[in-house]
Structures are given as structure tokens and as C-alpha cells.
């Protein structure tokens, strides 16, 4: 079989490595891919993830049997719709269903309409009205750009002055472009955060192993929000009782709501949850695999990933038993110094040979230089993942391997998994 994976980051590398385990897979094309992915797939760097027409033409010309559209932008732009029109089976939601992430206003209104627990909120398309509302608000508070913003469109002002600055930045200065034409202002929830990715064919749903992301740039959850500096799985805060509650009050009602709205969701639906004193609530939905959650969840998947994705596409997921490996996984992100702000590029990466079998290096922001060396090209450069019997062993393995990888300006958080360890021991 010939497969095509749209995207070029660590998430896509994790998907590609898992798909390669299927003996029927002959060639995997990555559009655009990256320098490290080139060791596992045929990269096509001249076709970007948002070049929908070129992606479809490539898939037809190269006899692609199955495609995976991984990032949010091409999903929101209708890449799955176009591939289906061309007769190519693929994994991912269509554009109407992708609105669950592409529009915060859509998703919050969906939850309100169908009684899915989430934070109280207001929607604004006029910055003056938003600023007037903030005069009556309590802090901290959450301000979200309506549209896609590379995972950076959520701000948590601690004071009125910060909140006013956030509104002006998003709505007037257009920090996130047209994604900030509307905003959501919502109450600040407290409690442990949990990420749950789930396979769904629109009716059946199979939650994956839970995980815990670390969004802040600095140790101790300080500094600006990033795309994610590391993850661990499973999340000890996600108990069996909470999982049952989420299935009954959040997961199944969300699928039913999407069907009722005429946009059934097929693909990977990501639930960003907060375990509040009042029970679990939805912070956000994503219409695709999370990054870097994918890098700790997929290594624990025992069932063949391609079979699962085909069952989703064929709407036969209920007939497939999806199994998971025992143990834990931990991922430490190696980033360019200065991320998520300005950072240098083109720094040579040195990865030693002979890393332990339980360690995998996922490539996110690198490319091949003319001399054949891997060099940095993004903010999050590598994800170093280890699996083990316990979370502490997985963390030790990931950090031991991460310390052996070098590039100028390399930065990583040194406390990934600390909260999870404390929760597990508490």
C-alpha cells in the first residue's frame, strides 16, 4: 500500500513510524515532511500542508491508497473533503466537522446547546463591548481567539490591565490575523488538566491512553504558552471513575451533538479537560491528534494503527478491538533557545547512535542541510520519548537520551512529569 501523511512535525513523525509497523505498507509520502522524517518516509518539501490542490493532485498521481491529514489547518481548509472527492480514502474530519477546533465560538455554543460541561463564557465581535464586559469580570480570566492560532491563541490575563491588553492584541492589532475577529471570554477553571485523544467514526468512540501536557515554556509552569514542552502518559489524575463520567457526560454527548448539527465527526477528536471540583469540564476540542501528546500515546498502542484508521474511515470501529500496552511513556521536547519567541535556525544537530530500544526521537523542526547534516529549522526541534514499566523509569530514560543530543541553543524543561509523579504518589 502507498500511504500519504499531510504535515511535517513531531506528531506526523509519530504517526508515520506507527504506520510503518504494518507489513502491507510499502511507501509513505510525507507532505511536506522534514529532515528527520526523511529517514522513514519520502518527503515532498515543495508541497506544503495547506496546498490542498497540490496534495490531491500528488495523491492521484502516486496511486495513494490511504491518506492521513494530521494538522488543523488543512483539515479546516477541507483537505479531507477534496481527497474524498478524488476517491481517496483518508483519516480525518471534513471541514464542517473540523469547525469544532477551527472556531471556538462554534464549539462553545455547541456545548451550551447540548449541555456539555464547560466554563461559562461570552462571545464578542466588537472590542469595545469586550472591554466593557471586562470591567465587570473577576480575574484571572481566559481570552481565546475564535480561529486557529498555532496553539497560541489562548491568553490567561491575571488583571484587568492584562485582559484589556489581550483583547486589543487579538482584536485590534490582529496578533492572530482573522482568527481574532471574534473572541471568547470565559471563566478561569481550576484543577488538574487531562488530554484525551479518541478515535471515532462518528458513532463509536475509542478513547486513547490519557496524557498530561506541559504548555508553559519554563520550569514550574512559568513563562509564555508554547505548543507543548513535553508530555507523559497515562495521566494519573484520569481515574477510571472520571473516565466513565467523561464518556457519559462529554464524549458520547459531543458525538451526538455533532451528528445532530449535521456534521458528524470522523477521525481523532481531542478532548482538553479540566478536572474541576464540580467534575470534568471541556477546556477545548481539537479536531486532530495533539502535539506532543501523540508522541507518548501512539507508542503505547498495541493494535495496528492503519487498521484502526481504516475502521474509522469505513465506520466499522465498533467491530475492532483496540488494545494498549502496559506501562508509561514520557516525551521531552528539545527546543531552540528563545522559543516561543524569536530563535536562531540552522544549528547542527548531533544525535548519537545506539540509543536504547525503548527510546524514540521524533523530528519536529529540522531539515537536511546541503552537506547532509540535520539542522534546526523550528522552535520545537525534537521530541525524545521513552517507554517503560513505570512513569519514573520512562522519564529517566527520556531525559538520559535528551542529554546526549546536542545543538547550539538547545533548551528543554527539566520538570516534565513532576506533577504527574506527585499525583501518582499522592
Long-range contacts (C-beta under 8 A, 24 or more apart in sequence): 1-25, 1-26, 1-65, 1-66, 1-306, 2-26, 2-27, 2-28, 2-29, 2-62, 2-63, 2-64, 2-65, 3-27, 3-28, 3-29, 3-64, 3-65, 3-66, 3-67, 3-68, 3-306, 4-28, 4-29, 4-30, 4-31, 4-55, 4-58, 4-59, 4-62, 4-64, 4-66, 4-67, 4-68, 5-29, 5-30, 5-31, 5-41, 5-67, 5-68, 5-70, 6-31, 6-49, 6-55, 6-67, 6-68, 6-69, 6-70, 6-71, 6-74, 6-79, 7-31, 7-49, 7-69, 7-70, 7-71, 7-74, 8-32, 8-33, 8-34, 8-37, 8-43, 8-45, 8-49, 9-34, 9-71, 9-291, 9-364, 9-365, 9-378, 9-380, 10-291, 10-292, 10-294, 10-295, 10-333, 10-362, 10-363, 10-364, 10-380, 10-382, 10-383, 11-70, 11-71, 11-289, 11-290, 11-291, 11-292, 11-294, 11-295, 12-37, 12-70, 12-71, 13-37, 13-40, 13-362, 13-363, 13-364, 14-289, 14-294, 14-295, 14-298, 14-299, 14-362, 14-383, 14-385, 15-68, 15-70, 15-289, 15-294, 15-298, 15-305, 16-40, 16-41, 17-298, 17-360, 17-362, 18-298, 18-299, 18-301, 18-305, 19-68, 19-305, 19-306, 21-304, 21-305, 22-304, 22-305, 22-306, 22-307, 24-306, 25-306, 29-58, 29-62, 29-64, 31-55, 31-58, 34-363, 34-364, 34-365, 34-366, 34-367, 34-377, 35-363, 35-366, 35-367, 35-368, 35-374, 35-375, 35-377, 36-361, 36-362, 36-363, 36-366, 36-374, 36-382, 37-363, 38-368, 45-367, 49-73, 49-74, 50-74, 50-77, 52-77, 52-78, 52-79, 52-82, 53-82, 55-79, 55-82, 55-83, 56-82, 56-83, 56-85, 56-86, 56-88, 59-83, 59-86, 59-88, 60-86, 60-88, 64-88, 65-89, 66-90, 66-91, 66-306, 66-309, 66-310, 66-313, 67-91, 68-92, 68-309, 69-288, 70-288, 70-289, 71-288, 72-98, 72-101, 72-102, 72-148, 72-286, 72-287, 72-288, 73-148, 75-101, 75-102, 75-267, 75-287, 75-288, 76-101, 76-102, 76-148, 76-287, 80-267, 89-310, 89-313, 90-313, 91-267, 91-268, 91-309, 91-312, 91-313, 92-266, 92-267, 92-268, 92-287, 92-288, 93-265, 93-266, 93-267, 93-269, 93-287, 93-288, 94-263, 94-266, 96-262, 96-263, 97-258, 97-263, 97-264, 97-265, 97-266, 97-267, 97-287, 98-287, 99-263, 100-258, 100-265, 100-269, 100-285, 100-287, 101-148, 101-270, 101-284, 101-285, 101-286, 101-287, 101-288, 102-147, 102-148, 102-287, 103-146, 103-147, 104-144, 104-145, 104-146, 104-147, 104-184, 104-284, 105-146, 105-182, 105-184, 107-284, 107-285, 108-184, 108-186, 110-254, 110-257, 110-258, 110-261, 111-257, 111-282, 113-257, 114-253, 114-254, 114-256, 114-257, 114-260, 115-253, 116-249, 116-250, 116-253, 116-254, 116-257, 116-282, 117-249, 117-250, 117-278, 117-279, 117-280, 117-281, 117-282, 118-186, 118-281, 118-282, 118-283, 119-186, 119-187, 119-188, 119-189, 119-281, 119-283, 120-186, 120-187, 121-184, 121-185, 121-186, 121-187, 122-184, 122-185, 122-186, 123-182, 123-183, 123-184, 124-171, 124-182, 124-183, 124-185, 125-181, 125-182, 127-167, 127-168, 127-171, 127-172, 130-167, 130-171, 130-183, 130-185, 131-164, 131-167, 133-185, 134-160, 134-163, 134-164, 134-167, 134-185, 135-160, 137-163, 137-185, 139-163, 139-188, 140-188, 141-185, 141-186, 141-187, 141-188, 142-184, 142-185, 142-186, 142-187, 142-188, 143-167, 143-170, 143-183, 143-184, 143-185, 144-183, 144-184, 144-185, 144-186, 145-170, 145-175, 145-176, 145-179, 145-180, 145-183, 146-179, 146-180, 146-181, 146-182, 146-183, 146-184, 147-176, 147-177, 147-178, 147-179, 147-180, 147-181, 148-179, 149-176, 149-179, 149-180, 150-227, 151-225, 151-226, 151-227, 151-228, 152-176, 152-225, 152-226, 152-227, 152-340, 153-179, 153-180, 154-225, 154-284, 155-225, 156-188, 189-274, 189-276, 189-281, 189-283, 190-274, 190-276, 190-277, 191-274, 191-275, 191-276, 191-277, 192-235, 192-237, 192-274, 192-275, 192-419, 192-423, 193-272, 193-273, 193-274, 193-275, 193-283, 194-235, 194-237, 194-238, 194-242, 194-273, 194-274, 194-275, 194-280, 195-231, 195-235, 195-270, 195-271, 195-272, 195-273, 195-290, 195-293, 196-238, 196-246, 196-251, 196-270, 196-271, 196-273, 197-268, 197-269, 197-270, 197-271, 197-289, 197-290, 197-293, 197-294, 197-297, 198-251, 198-268, 198-269, 198-270, 198-271, 199-267, 199-268, 199-308, 199-309, 199-311, 199-312, 199-317, 199-322, 200-255, 200-265, 200-266, 200-267, 200-268, 200-269, 200-312, 200-317, 201-266, 201-311, 201-312, 201-313, 201-314, 201-315, 201-316, 201-317, 201-318, 202-255, 202-258, 202-259, 202-264, 202-265, 202-266, 202-315, 203-255, 203-259, 203-264, 203-315, 203-318, 204-317, 204-318, 205-247, 205-251, 205-252, 205-255, 205-269, 205-317, 206-308, 206-317, 206-322, 207-243, 207-246, 207-247, 207-251, 208-297, 208-301, 208-324, 209-233, 209-234, 209-296, 209-297, 209-300, 209-324, 210-234, 210-235, 210-238, 210-243, 211-235, 211-290, 211-293, 211-296, 211-297, 212-237, 212-417, 212-419, 212-420, 213-290, 213-292, 213-293, 214-413, 214-416, 217-339, 217-340, 217-413, 218-413, 219-413, 219-414, 219-415, 220-415, 224-340, 224-341, 225-340, 226-335, 226-339, 226-340, 226-379, 226-380, 227-291, 227-292, 227-340, 227-379, 227-380, 228-290, 228-291, 228-292, 228-293, 228-333, 228-380, 229-333, 229-335, 229-380, 229-412, 229-413, 229-416, 230-292, 230-330, 230-331, 230-332, 230-333, 230-412, 230-413, 230-416, 230-417, 231-292, 231-293, 231-295, 231-296, 231-330, 231-331, 231-416, 232-296, 232-328, 232-329, 232-330, 232-331, 232-391, 232-394, 232-395, 232-416, 232-417, 232-420, 233-293, 233-296, 233-297, 233-300, 233-328, 233-329, 233-330, 234-328, 235-420, 236-391, 236-420, 236-423, 236-424, 237-275, 237-420, 237-423, 238-275, 242-275, 242-280, 245-279, 245-280, 246-271, 246-273, 246-280, 249-279, 249-280, 250-280, 250-282, 254-282, 254-285, 266-312, 266-313, 266-315, 267-312, 291-364, 292-331, 292-333, 292-362, 292-380, 292-383, 295-329, 295-331, 295-360, 295-362, 295-383, 295-385, 296-329, 296-330, 296-331, 296-385, 297-329, 299-325, 299-329, 299-360, 299-385, 299-387, 300-324, 300-325, 300-327, 300-329, 300-387, 301-325, 325-387, 326-389, 327-387, 327-388, 327-389, 327-390, 327-394, 328-387, 328-388, 328-389, 328-390, 328-391, 328-393, 328-394, 329-385, 329-386, 329-387, 329-388, 329-394, 330-385, 330-386, 330-391, 330-394, 330-395, 330-397, 330-398, 330-416, 330-417, 331-362, 331-383, 331-384, 331-385, 331-398, 331-416, 332-383, 332-384, 332-385, 332-398, 332-399, 332-402, 332-412, 332-413, 332-416, 333-364, 333-380, 333-382, 333-383, 333-384, 333-412, 333-413, 334-380, 334-381, 334-382, 334-383, 334-384, 334-402, 334-405, 334-407, 334-410, 334-411, 334-412, 335-379, 335-380, 335-381, 335-410, 335-411, 335-412, 336-365, 336-376, 336-378, 336-379, 336-380, 336-381, 336-409, 336-410, 336-411, 337-409, 337-410, 337-411, 338-409, 338-411, 339-379, 339-380, 339-411, 340-379, 343-379, 343-409, 344-376, 344-408, 344-409, 345-375, 345-376, 345-377, 345-378, 346-375, 346-376, 346-377, 347-375, 347-376, 347-407, 347-408, 347-409, 348-373, 348-374, 348-375, 348-407, 348-408, 349-373, 349-374, 349-375, 349-376, 349-381, 349-382, 349-405, 349-406, 349-407, 350-405, 350-406, 350-407, 351-382, 351-404, 351-405, 352-404, 352-405, 355-401, 355-404, 356-386, 356-397, 356-401, 358-386, 358-387, 358-388, 358-397, 359-384, 359-385, 359-386, 359-397, 359-398, 359-401, 360-384, 360-385, 360-386, 361-385, 361-401, 361-405, 375-407, 376-407, 376-409, 381-407, 381-410, 391-417, 391-420, 391-421, 391-424, 392-421, 395-421
